[in-house]
């Protein structure tokens, strides 16, 4: 009996120890799980902080809600300071350009005044003697410790001092008179330039603004293409041949490869494809449009763009690029093979007496010439850089990516851009293009090749590019895309989730007009 009790007591002790060990194991497992969650949170915070501080300027990072309030405030303050820094740097560049232009004008005015017969000859001799004396005073001999002038007598020193005072007074009077004459000449040149500009405008039909001509060109060419199209908006697009219900709701075909969804205003845009284009189709209205096109091109060849500001130049050159490409298709036809670069070199337009092709307008006027070495022959590089110095934008605008249409299937829609609202219109073009061209599903995110080509304008790497794109999408769609990425990243890295949608060079125009 005693042995049985002892055995039973030992068994109970073993059971109790097992229960205690099990409880300790569960407690340890819970602690480990808490530490894992805390580690994941710290890793996410570290990743978010790293993206925020290593991002390029202008690409605002996605700020996750799990970040501490103090960190969110710090990141917001850093973003505001960086944007202010960019603004100040741009202002400094602008001030430097104005100073340089003023210096060039002043020097050219002085040279012109010296060459004019009204400039007194004794001023020239005095200025030469003053410069000669300045050079002599800076010579090493005059700074030598055993200079000859030190050994001169006091009388000679007095004479030299009196001989210096008189030219200085005369030189001061001469400079005062020279400044007055320079101001008079500047006023005379400004009035002469104003009279010349007014005379040119009156002789060319009076007050044609370059921006108005560029807007009318885009409207005229868009109407010509839509009149030449024999199939209207009821046609099924190339990407929807097997899905009649989604006609004109998916111009880039993302619903067939990704999750089906509404793609925004692009579903309402008119399109013109090669199969529907009849270049021999003529009518009284189309003949009127062609005559109007010739008149507009003639007026464009006479425009003067010297007085245009940054916004006016931006809207003007976007419209001119799109007009140049559309007119190129009318003049040279649709290429048999999708060789868009060759057509962009052939498509030229006369702007103020300068014949420019589409490549020059895009990569040397609207953009900084990053990619010009891949598409521009070496012989024409010097001419194109001269064009940039004459017509190029003071500050390049990355959003032109969503405004330039080369007439290919993957291009953005053609719109009319106005000088007064070009920044707002570019924002709308950006949001609507991304809403229509970005594919979203649980297993992958589709980014158009156009964004891959110019990703350096918006982000540093693929993760920050995704963040930037999601911020541009409508609120609900952006949240949906963000959830898909977070679900996918739990299973695989973000680089494997991104699918670059190939660029399709097949002819097609989308018109929002």
VEXZA-765719 format. One record per residue: residue in one letter; x, y, z of N, C-alpha, C, CB in turn. Coordinates in steps of 0.1 Angstrom, whole numbers, plus 5000, padded with zeros to 4 digits. Glycine has a CB too. Layout:
AXYZXYZXYZXYZ;...
This chain:
X500849885000500050005000500950135000499150005012;X501950125008502850235009503550264996503850215020;X503950154990504650164977503650224966505150034972;X502350184967501350234957501150384959500050154959;X501150424972500950564975502150644970500750594990;X503350584972504450654967504450674952505750584972;X504150564945504050564931503050674926503750434925;X501950674933500850764929501350904931499550734937;X502050934943502551064945503551104935503151074959;X504451014931505451044920504751074907506350924918;X503651004904502951024891502351164892501950924889;X501751204903501151334904502151444903500351344918;X503351414909504451514908504851534894505551474917;X504951424887505351434872504351504864505551294866;X503051474867501951544860502051694862500651484863;X502251724875502251874879503451944872502351884894;X504651874872505751934865505551954850507051844868;X504851854844504551864830503651984827503951734825;X502651994836501652104835502352234836500552094845;X503352244846504052364848504952394836504852364861;X505552294831506452314819505652354807507252174816;X504452294806503552334795503152484795502352244794;X502852524808502452664810503652754807501952684824;X504852714811506052794808506352804793507252734816;X506152694787506352684772505352784765506252544766;X504152774769503052864763503453004766501652824769;X503853034779504153174782505353224773504453184797;X506353134772507553174764507153194749508653064765;X506253104744505853114730505053254728504953004726;X504253284738503553414737504553534737502553424749;X505553524746506553624747507253634733507553604758;X507653514728508353514715507453584704508753374711;X506153544704505253604694505153754695503953544695;X505053804708505053944710506354014705504853974725;X507453944708508754004703508854004688509953924709;X508253904682508253894667507354004662507653764662;X506254034668505354144663506054274665504054144671;X506754284676507454414679508654434669507954414693;X509254324666510354324656509854364642511154194655;X508754304638508154334625507754484625506854254622;X507154534636506754674636508054764635506054704649;X509054724642510354804641510954804627511354754652;X510854684621511354674607510554754598511354524603;X509254754599508354844591508654984593506854814594;X508855024606509155164609510455204602509155194624;X511455114604512755144598512655154583513755024602;X511855064576511755064562511055194558510954944557;X510055234565509355364562510255484563508055374570;X510955484574511955594576512955604566512555584590;X513455484562514555474551513955534538515055334550;X512755494535512155544522511955694523510855474519;X511555744535511155884536512455964534510555914549;X513555924540514756004540515655984528515555984553;X515455874521516255844509515555864496516755694509;X514255914497513455944485514056064477512055964488;X513756074464514056194457513156304460514056164442;X513556434458512656544461511456544452513456674460;X510256574458509056574450508256444450509356614436;X508956334454508256204454507856184469509056084449;X506656224473506156214487505956064490504956294489;X506556014502506455874505505055844511507455844515;X504655724511503455674518503755664533502955544512;X502955734541503255734556502255634562503055874562;X502755514566501855414572501255464586502655284575;X500055424589499355474601500055414614497955434601;X500855314613501455254625502655334630501855114623;X503055434623504155514627503755594639504755604616;X504655624649504355704660504055844656505555704671;X503155914663502756054659503956144658501756114669;X504956134667506156214666506956194653507056194678;X506956074649507656034636506956094624507855884635;X505556084625504756144614504956294613503256104616;X504956354624505156504624506556534619505056564638;X507556464623508956484618509056464603509956394625;X508456364598508556334583507756444575507956204580;X506656494581505856594574506656724574504556614581;X507356754585508156874586509356874576508656904600;X509956754576511156734566510656754552511756594568;X509456694548508956714535508656864531507656634533;X508156934541507857074539509157154537507057134550;X510157124545511457194544512157164531512357154556;X512057034526512657004514511957074502512656844512;X510657074502509957144491510357294491508457124493;X510457354503510857494504512257514499510757544519;X513157414502514557424497514557414481515357304502;X513757324476513657324461513157454455512757204457;X512157514462511657644457512657744457510357684465;X513457754468514457854469515657834459515057854483;X515957704457516957674447516557714433517357524447;X515257694430514757734417514757894416513357684415;X514457954427514458104427515958154425513958164440;X516958084431518358124429518758114414519258044438;X518357994408518657974394518058084385518157834390;X516858124388516158224381516858364382514658234385;X517258394395517958514397519358524390518158544412;X520058404390521258404383521058424368521958264385;X520058364362519758384348519458534345518558294343;X518758594354518458744351519758824352517358784361;X520558794362521858864363522758844351522558824376;X522758724346523558694334523058774322523558544331;X521758774320521158844309521358994310519558814308;X521359044323521559194325523059224322521259234339;X523959134326525359154323525659154308526259054330;X525059064301525259054286524659174280524558924281;X523559224284522959344278523859464281521559374284;X524359474293525159594296526459594288525459594311;X527059474287528359474280528159504265529059334281;X527059444259526759474245526459624243525659384240;X525759684253525359824251526659914252524459864262;X527559874260528859954261529559944248529659904273;X529659814243530359804230529759874219530459654226;X528359874218527659944208527860094209526159914208;X527960144222528060284224529460334220527860324239;X530560244223531860284219532060284204532860174225;X531360204197531460194182530660304176530960064177;X529760374183528860474177529660604176527660494186;X529360684165530060814163529860914174529760864150;X528760894182528460994192529260974204526960984196;X530060864205530860844217532160924216531260694218;X532461014226533661104225534961024224533661204236;X535861074215537060994214537961014226537861044202;X537961134233538761144245538361054256538761294250;X537061004257536660904266537360774264535160884266;X537560734251538160614247539660614252538060584232;X540360724249541760734253541960734268542360864247;X540960804275541060804290540760664296540160904295;X539760594290539460464295540660374292538260404288;X541360384280542560304278543660334288543060324263;X543860464290544960504299544660454314545160654299;X543360464317542960414331543160264332541460444333;X542860194322543060044322544560014322542359974311;X545360094315546760074315547360104328547460164304;X546960214335547460244348547060134358547060374352;X545860084356545459974366546259854364543959944363;X546559814351547459694349548859724355547559664334;X549359844354550659874359550759864374551160014354;X549559914380549559914395549459764400548359984400;X548959674392548959534396550159454392547659474390;X551159514385552259444381553159404392553159524370;X553959294391554759254402555859354406555459124399;X556359434396557359534398556959644408557859594385;X555659684407555259794416555059744430553859844411;X554959604432554859554446556159514452553859434446;X557259534444558659494449559059584460559659494437;X559859524470560259604482561259714478560859514492;X562059694468563059794463562559864451564359724460;X561359904451560759974440561460104437559259994442;X561460144424562160274421561460394426562260284405;X560060384427559260494432559660534446557860464431;X560160434454560460464468561660564469560760334476;X562560554459563760644459563560774453564860564452;X562360804449562060934443562161044454560760944436;X562361174449562361284458560961324462563061404452;X560861404473559561444478558761524468559661524490;X559561604460558861694450558261614439559961784444;X558961504435558361414425557161344430559361314420;X557161304443555961244449554761334449556261194463;X555061464452553861564452553361574438554361694458;X554261584428553761604415552961474410554961624405;X553361364414552661244410551261234417553461114414;X551261284430549961284437548961374430550161314451;X549461494426548561594420548161544406549161724419;X549061474399548761424386547661304386549961374379;X547561244398546561134399545161184402546961034410;X545061294409543761344414542961394402543961454424;X543561464393542861524381542161414372543761604373;X542861304368542161204360541061134367543161104355;X541161124381540061054388538861134388540461034403;X538961264389537761354388537161344374538061494392;X538061354364537461344350536861214347538661374340;X537461104353536960964350535560954357537860864356;X535361014369534061004376533061074368534161074390;X533361194362532361264354532061184341532961404350;X533161124336532961044324532060924326534260994318;X532260854338531360744341529860784343531860674354;X529660904349528360954351527660984338528361084360;X528361044329527861074316527560944308528761164308;X528560844310528360724303527060644308529560634305;X526860644321525660584326524360644321525660584342;X524360774321523260844315522960814301523361004317;X524060804293523860774279523460624277525260794271;X523960534286523460394285522060384288524260314295;X521560454299520060454302519260504290519760534314;X519760614284519060664272518960564261519660794268;X520160504259520160404248519260284250521660364245;X519260244263518360124267516960164264518660084281;X516460284269515160324266514860334252514860464273;X515760384244515560394230515460254223516760464223;X516260154227516160024222514859954226517359934227;X514459974238513159914243511959974234512959944258;X511960104233510860164225510960114210510960314225;X512160104205512360054191511859914190513760064186;X512159824200511759684200510159674200512359614211;X509559764209508159754210507459804197507659854222;X508059904191507459954178507659844167508160084173;X508759774167508959664157508059554160510459614158;X507859514172506859404175505459434171506959364190;X505059564174503759604170503559604155503359734176;X504659654148504559654134504459514128505759734128;X505159424134505159284129503759224131506159194135;X503159254143501859194146500759254136501459224160;X500859384134499859444125500059404111499959594126;X501359374106501559334093501159184091502959354089;X501159104101500758964100499358934104501758884108;X498559024104497058994107496659034121496858854105;X497559094128497159154141496959064153495959224139;X497859074163497759014176497558864177496659084182;X498158784168498058644170498858594181498358574156;X498258534191499058484202499558344199498258494215;X500758314202501258174199500458064206502758164204;X500058084219499257984226497957964219499058024240;X497258064214495958054208496157974195495358184205;X497257994187497457924175497757774178498657984167;X498457744188498757604192497557534196499857604203;X496657604204495357534208494557504196494657624218;X494457604186493557584175494157474166493457714167;X495457454165496057354157495657214163497657364157;X495757194176495357064182493957034179495657064197;X493057134180491657114178491357074163490857234182;X492057154154491857124140492356984136492557234132;X493556954140494056814136493256704143495556814141;X492856724155491956624161490656604154491656654176;X490056714149488856704142489056634128488156834140;X490256664122490556594109490656444111491856654103;X491356404121491456254123490156194127492456224135;X489256254134487956194138487056194126487356274149;X487156294117486356294104486856184095486456434098;X488156164095488756054086488455914091490256074085;X488055904104487655774109486355734104487755774125;X486255614098484955564092484155494102485255474080;X484755454114484055374124483955464136484755244128;X482755484142482555574153482755504166481155634152;X482355564177482655514190481955384194482255614200;X481155334186480455204189481355084186479155194181;X482555104180483454994176484054934189484455044167;X484454804188485054744199486554754197484654594200;X487254804208488754824206489454694206489254914218;X490754704202491654594200491754504212493054634196;X491754564224491954484236490654424241492454574247;X489554444234488254394239487454324228487354514244;X488254254219487554194208486754074213488554144198;X487154014224486453894230485553934242487453784234;X485354054244484554104256483754224251485454134268;X482554194246481754294240481154394251480554234232;X481054344263480354424274481254534279480054334286;X482654524277483554624282483954714271484754554288;X483254724260483654814249483754954254482654814237;X484955024250485255154253485355184268484255254247;X485655074276485855094290487255054294484855014298;X488055014285489454964288490354984276489354814292;X490755104273491555134261492955074262491655274259;X493555044274494854984275494854834278495655054285;X493654774279493554634280493954574294494254564270;X493854654305494354614318493354514324494654734327;X492054524321491054444327491154294323489654494324;X491754274311491854134306493054064313492054134291;X494054144317495254084323495254094338496554144318;X494454194344494454214358492954214362495054354362;X492654254374491354254379490454354372491254284394;X489254324369488354404361487854514371487154324355;X487854644365487454754373487154874364488554794384;X486554974370486355104362487655174360485255194370;X487955224348489155284345489055444344489755234332;X487955494348487855644349487355704336489155704353;X487755834333487255904322487755854309487656054323;X488855774309489355724296488355644288490655644298;X487355584296486355504289485455584280485555424299;X485455714282484555804274485355874262483955904283;X486655844261487455914251487155854237488955914254;X487255934227487155884213488455834209486656004204;X488455724201489655674196489655654181489955534202;X490855664174490955654160492055544158491355784153;X491755434152492755334149493055324134492255194154;X494055244131494455234117493455164108495755154116;X492755064114491654994107490555084103491254874115;X490255184112489155274109489455404102488455314122;X490755424099491255544092491155534077492655574097;X490455624071490355634056490855764052488855604052;X492155764047492755894043492255944030494255874042;X491455864023490855914010489455974012490855804000;X489055964025487656014028487656164028487155954041;X486956224019486856374019485356414019487556424006;X485156534025483856594025484056744026482956544037;X482956814025483156964025483657014038481757034022;X483256944049483756984062485256954064482956914073;X485656834059487056794060487956884052487256644057;X487456924040488257014031488357154038487557034018;X487357194045487457324052488457314063486057354058;X488457194070489457174081490857174076489157044089;X491157114064492457114058492857254054492457024046;X491957334048492357474045492657554058491157544037;X491857524069492157594081493457544087490957554092;X493857424085495157374090496257444083495257224087;X496157464070497257534062497357674067496957534047;X496257744070496257884075496957884089494857944076;X496657794097497257794111498757764110496557684119;X499157674101500557644100501357764094500757524091;X500657844085501257964080501458064091500458014069;X500458084100500558174111501558134121499158194117;X501657994123502657944133504057984128502457794134;X504357984115505658014110506058154112505757974095;X505158244117505458384119505358424133504458464111;X505158334142504958374157506258414163504358254165;X506158504173507258554181507058504195507458704180;X508058424200507858364213508758424224508058214213;X509358534221510358594230509758634243511058714224;X508458674243507758734255507058624263506858844251;X507158494259506358394266507058364280506258264258;X506158344290506758294303506758144304505858354315;X507058094315507257944317505957874314507757914331;X504857914320503557844317503157854303502457904326;X503357964297502957984283503757894274503058134278;X505057894276505957804268505557654270507457824272;X505357614282504957474285503757434277504757454300;X502657514278501457474271501657484256500257574275;X502357584252502557604237503357484231503457734234;X504457444238505257334232504657194233506657334238;X503757174243503057044244502057034232502257034257;X501357144230500357144218501157134205499557274219;X502257204204503057194191503557054189504157294191;X504056984199504556844198503456754193505056794211;X502256764199501156674195500656714181499956684205;X500656844178500356884164501356834154500157034163;X502656844157503656794148503556644145505056824155;X503256564155503056424153501856394144503056344166;X500756454147499556434139499656484125498356504146;X500356594123500556644110501556554102501156784110;X502556494110503456394104502756274098504456354114;X501756224105500956114100500256154088500056054111;X499656274087498956314075499956334063498256454078;X501156384066502056404055502756274050503056504059;X503156194059503956074056503255944057505156064065;X502055944062501255824063501655744076501355734051;X500855634078501155544089502255444085499855474094;X503355434093504355344089503855194089505555354099;X504455124079504054984078504454904090504554924065;X505654924095506154864107506154974118507654804106;X505854934130505755044141507155104144505254984153;X507755184134508955244136508655394140509855234124;X508455424152507955554156509155654156507355554170;X510355614159511455704159511755764145512755634164;X511655684135511855734121510855844118511755624111;X509555814121508555914119508756044127507155854122;X509156024139509456144148510556234142509756104162;X511456174135512556244128512056314116513756154125;X511156244109510556304096509556414099509956194088;X508756394110507656494113508256624117506756434124;X508156724109508756864112507556964111509856894102;X507857074118506857184118507657314119505857164130;X507157414112507757544112507257634123507557614098;X508157664133507757754144508557874144507957674158;X507957984140508658114140509858114130509058154153;X509758044119510858034109511857934112511558164109;X511657854122512557744126511857604124513057754141;X512457524115511957384113512457294123512257334098;X511457234131511857154143511057024141511457214156;X511756904144511056784144510656744158512056674138;X509856634158509256594171510256554182508256484169;X511356494178512356454187513056574194513456364180;X513356674186513956794191512956864201514256894180;X511656874197510756934206510656864219509356944199;X510556734219510356654231511656654240509956514228;X512756624234513956594242514956714244514756484236;X514756824236515656934238514857064242516356954225;X513557064241512757184245511957154257511857234233;X511157044257510357014268511056934279509156934263;X511956844276512656764286514156814286512556614283;X514856764297516256774297516756664288516856764311;X517856684280518256594270518956464276519156654260;X518256394284518856264290519056164280517956214302;X517956134272517956024263518356054249516655954263;X518756174246519056224233520156144226519356374233;X521156094233522256024227521755894221523356004237;X520655844225520155714219519355734206519355644229;X518855854204517955874193518355984184516555904198;X519356054187519756174179521156144173519756304187;X521256164159522556154153523556254158522456164138;X524856214158525856304164525956434156527256234163;X525756434143525956564136524956664139525756534122;X523756634144522656724147522656764161521356674143;X523556714170523556734184523756884187524556654191;X524756944180525057084182523857174179526257124174;X523157144167522057224164520957214174521557184150;X520757094179519657074189519957144202519456924191;X521257144206521557214218521357364216522957184223;X521557414204521357554201519857584202521857594188;X519057494197517557504199517157514213516857394191;X517757424221517457424236517757564242518157314243;X518957614239519257744245518357854240520757774241;X517757844229516857944223515357924228516857944208;X514857794228513457774231513257694243512857704219;X514257624249514057534260513457594272515357474264;X512657514280512057564292513157594302511057454298;X512957694311513857724321513957614331513457854328;X512757554335512657444344511857334337512057484357;X512457214336511757104329510557054338512756984327;X509557004331508356964338508156814336507057044333;X508356724346508256584344506856544340508556514357;X505756614343504456574340504156574325503456664347;X505056624316504756624302504756474297505856694294;X505256384305505156244302503656204299505756154313;X502756264307501356224306500556314296500656234319;X501256394288500656494279501056464264500956634283;X502256414262502756394249502256264243504356394249;X501656274231501056154224501756144211499556164223;X502456034208503156014196502255924186504455944198;X500955904189500155834180500255684181500355874166;X500755634193500855484195499855434204502255454200;X499655304205498555244213498755274228498555094211;X499955284232500255304246500355454250501455234250;X500255544241500355684244499155744252500555764231;X499455844260498255914266497355984256498856014276;X496256024261495256094252495756234248493856094259;X495256274237495556414232494556514238495456424216;X495056614244494256724250494756854245494256714265;X493956964248494357094245494757154258493157184239;X496057214258496557274270496657424269497957214273;X496157494279496057634279497057694289494657684283;X497557814285498657874294498157914308499158004287;X496957954309496457994322496157874332495158074321;X495957754327495657644335496457514332494157604333;X497657534326498457424322498857334333499657464314;X499157384345499557304356498357214361500057394368;X497157274362496057194366495757094356494757284368;X495857124343495557034332496556914332495557104319;X497756944335498756834336498456744348500156894337;X498056794359497656714370496556624367497256804382;X495556674360494356594356494856484346493256674349;X495656514336496156424326496956314333497056494316;X497756344343498556244351497556144358499456314361;X496656194366495756114374494856024365494856194382;X494356074354493455994345494255894337492756094336;X495455924333496255824326496655704335497555884320;X497055734347497455634357496255544361498155694369;X495155614363493955534366493555444355492755634369;X493755474343493355394331494455284327493055474319;X495755314331496755224326497455134336497855314320;X497255154349497855074360496954954363498055154373;X497554834362496754714365496954674379497254594356;X495854624385495854594400495254454402495054704408;X495954364409495354234413496154194425495554134401;X495654084431496254034444497653984441495453924450;X497953924430499253864427500253954420499053734419;X499754064414500754144407500154284405501154084393;X501054384403500654524399501354554386501154624411;X500554604376500954634363501254784361499954584353;X502454814357502954954355503254964340504154994364;X502655074334502955094319504455114317502155204314;X504955074305506355094302506755244301506655024288;X505755324298506055464298506555514312504855544294;X505955464323506455494336507755434339505355454346;X508055324334509355264336510455344329509355114331;X510155394317511155474310511555604317510655514296;X510555664323510755794329510655794345509855904324;X510855674350510655654365511655744373510955514369;X512855784367513755864375513256004377515055874367;X512156044369511556174371510656184383510856214359;X510256064388509256054399509655984411507955994394;X510655894410511055814422512455764420510055694424;X512955714431514355664432514455514428514955684445;X513455434433513455294430512055244428514155214442;X511855114426510555054423509555074434510654914418;X510055064447509155074458508655214460509955024471;X509555314459509055454460508255494448510255544461;X508455424436507655454424506255404427508255384412;X506055284433504755234437504055324446504855094443;X504755374456504255464466503655594459505255504476;X504555644449504155764442502855744434505255814434;X502855624427501655594418500455584426501955464410;X500555514438499355494446498755624451499655394458;X499655724454499155854458498455924447500355934463;X498655894435498055964424496655904420498955964411;X496455784424495155714421494055764430495255564423;X492755754425491655784434491755714447490355754427;X491155774458491355734472491155584473490555814481;X489955534469489555394471490455304463488155374468;X490755344451491555254442493055254448491555314428;X493555364453494855364459494955274471495255504463;X493855284480493855194492493855044487492655224501;X493055014477492954884472494254834467491854874461;X494954914459496254874454497254854465496754984444;X497154944476498054934487497854804495497955054496;X496654764496496354634503496854514495494854624505;X496654524482497154414473498754404475496854444459;X499454514475500854514476501254454490501454654474;X500554504501500954454514500654304515500154524525;X499554254509499354114510500354034502497954084504;X500754084490501754024482503154024488501754084468;X503454134495504754144501504954044513505054284506;X503854004519504053904530504453774524502653894537;X504253754511504653624505505853634496503453574497;X506153744490507253764481507653914481506953714467;X508953944477509354084477508654164467510854094474;X508654294469507854384460508254384446507854524465;X509554354443510054354430509454244421511554344430;X509154134427508454024420506954054417508653894427;X506354144425504954174423504754274411504454244436;X505754344407505554454397505754384383506554564399;X504854414375504854364361504854484352503654274358;X505954504344506054614334505254574322507454644331;X504154654319503354634307504054684295501954704308;X504354594285505154634273504454744266505354514264;X505354824259504854944251504354894238505855054250;X503154934233502654894220502755014211501154844222;X503554994200503755104190502655104179505155094184;X501655024180500655024170499955154169499654914172;X499555204157498955334156497555334163498755374141;X497355444171496055464177496155604184495655354187;X495055684182494955814189493755804198494855924179;X493855854210492755874220492656034221493055814234;X491356074219491056214220490056244231490456264206;X490456344240489556384251488756504247490356414264;X488956554234488256674230486856644226489056734218;
